[in-house]
Amino acid sequence: MRLRLILLVGAMVFVLGVVSFGTFVFLEMNRSMDDMLENLVIRPVNIAELADGSYLGEFGQRPVMASVRASVSNGYLDDITLLQHEHGRGSDGEAVVQRVLAEQSLDVDAISGATISSLVILKAIEVALLGGPVGR
C-alpha cells in the first residue's frame, strides 16, 4: 500500500513537472514572437530596379518560419515559391504571396486570422529581394 502511494505521488510530481515545463516553453516562445513582431518592419523594395534572377530568403522564429524563392524578370516579380512555412494554425497566411504578386509590392494587407504568418512570409520575401539574386 505504501509503495503504491509513493508511486502515485511520484507520478503526480512527474506530470506536474512536465506540464509546468511545457507551459514555460510555450510562454517563452510567445514572448519571443511578440518581441520580434513588435519591432518588425517590412521595408519597401523597388521591384522594377531588381536584377533578373532567383532570390532566396528566410525569416522567422519558432513556431512561425518561412523560406521563399522569388523570381524576377524584366523588373517584374514573376513567381514566389514558399519553400518552407512552419505556421501552427496560420496556413491561410500563405495567401499573402498572391497579394504580393498581384500588387508587385510588399505593401499589402496581411491575411486576417493569419497576421503573424503573413508578416513572416512578407519579411522572408523582403530578405530575399534585398539580398540579391542567387549566383551573382
SULQUIWO-V954320 format. One record per pair of residues at least 4 apart in sequence whose C-alpha atoms are under 7 Angstrom apart, sorted by the first residue. I is the first residue (numbers start at 0). J is the second residue. D is the distance in Angstrom with one decimal. If there is no record, write none. Layout:
I_J_D / I_J_D
//
This chain:
0_4_6.4 / 1_5_6.3 / 2_6_6.1 / 3_7_6.0 / 4_8_6.1 / 5_9_6.0 / 6_10_6.0 / 7_11_6.2 / 8_12_6.2 / 9_13_6.2 / 10_14_6.2 / 11_15_6.1 / 12_16_6.1 / 13_17_6.3 / 14_18_6.2 / 15_19_6.0 / 16_20_6.1 / 17_21_6.1 / 18_22_6.1 / 19_23_6.2 / 20_24_6.2 / 21_25_6.1 / 22_26_6.1 / 23_27_6.1 / 24_28_6.2 / 25_29_6.3 / 26_30_6.1 / 27_31_6.1 / 28_32_6.1 / 29_33_6.0 / 30_34_6.2 / 31_35_6.2 / 32_36_6.1 / 32_60_6.8 / 33_37_6.0 / 34_38_6.8 / 35_39_6.2 / 41_122_5.9 / 41_125_7.0 / 42_125_7.0 / 43_105_6.4 / 46_74_5.8 / 46_75_6.5 / 46_76_6.8 / 47_74_3.9 / 47_75_6.1 / 48_74_6.0 / 49_74_6.0 / 51_71_5.0 / 51_72_4.7 / 51_73_6.3 / 52_70_5.8 / 52_71_5.4 / 52_72_6.6 / 52_132_5.4 / 53_68_6.6 / 53_69_5.7 / 53_70_4.5 / 53_71_6.5 / 53_132_5.2 / 53_133_5.7 / 54_68_5.5 / 54_69_5.0 / 54_70_6.2 / 54_127_5.1 / 54_128_5.9 / 54_131_6.3 / 54_132_4.6 / 54_133_5.6 / 55_67_5.8 / 55_68_4.6 / 55_69_6.5 / 55_127_4.6 / 55_133_6.9 / 56_66_5.8 / 56_67_5.4 / 56_68_6.7 / 56_123_5.2 / 56_124_6.1 / 56_126_5.1 / 56_127_3.8 / 57_65_5.5 / 57_66_4.1 / 57_67_6.2 / 57_123_4.5 / 57_126_6.7 / 58_64_5.9 / 58_65_5.6 / 58_66_6.6 / 58_119_6.2 / 58_122_6.3 / 58_123_4.8 / 59_63_5.8 / 59_64_4.0 / 59_65_6.2 / 59_119_5.9 / 60_64_5.6 / 62_85_6.5 / 62_86_6.4 / 62_87_6.6 / 63_85_5.1 / 63_86_4.7 / 63_87_7.0 / 63_116_6.4 / 64_84_5.6 / 64_85_5.1 / 64_86_6.7 / 64_119_6.5 / 65_83_5.4 / 65_84_4.4 / 65_85_6.5 / 65_119_6.4 / 65_120_5.6 / 65_123_6.2 / 66_81_6.0 / 66_82_5.3 / 66_83_4.9 / 66_84_6.5 / 66_123_6.2 / 67_79_6.7 / 67_80_5.5 / 67_81_4.6 / 67_82_5.2 / 67_83_7.0 / 67_123_6.4 / 67_124_6.4 / 68_79_5.7 / 68_80_5.1 / 68_81_6.6 / 68_82_6.8 / 69_78_5.6 / 69_79_4.3 / 69_80_6.4 / 70_76_6.0 / 70_77_5.5 / 70_78_5.2 / 70_79_6.4 / 71_75_5.5 / 71_76_4.6 / 71_77_5.6 / 72_76_6.6 / 72_77_6.5 / 76_100_6.5 / 76_103_6.3 / 79_96_6.7 / 86_90_5.9 / 86_116_6.2 / 89_113_4.7 / 89_116_5.6 / 91_113_5.9 / 92_110_5.5 / 92_113_4.9 / 92_114_6.8 / 92_116_5.1 / 92_117_4.5 / 93_117_6.6 / 94_98_6.9 / 95_99_6.3 / 95_109_6.5 / 95_110_6.3 / 95_117_5.9 / 96_100_6.3 / 97_101_6.0 / 98_102_6.0 / 98_107_6.5 / 99_103_5.4 / 99_104_5.3 / 99_105_5.6 / 99_107_6.6 / 105_121_6.5 / 109_114_5.4 / 109_117_5.3 / 109_118_6.6 / 110_114_5.6 / 110_117_6.1 / 113_117_6.1 / 114_118_6.2 / 115_119_6.2 / 116_120_6.1 / 117_121_6.2 / 118_122_6.1 / 119_123_6.2 / 120_124_6.3 / 121_125_6.2 / 122_126_6.1 / 123_127_6.2 / 124_128_6.2 / 125_129_6.0 / 126_130_5.9 / 127_131_6.9
//
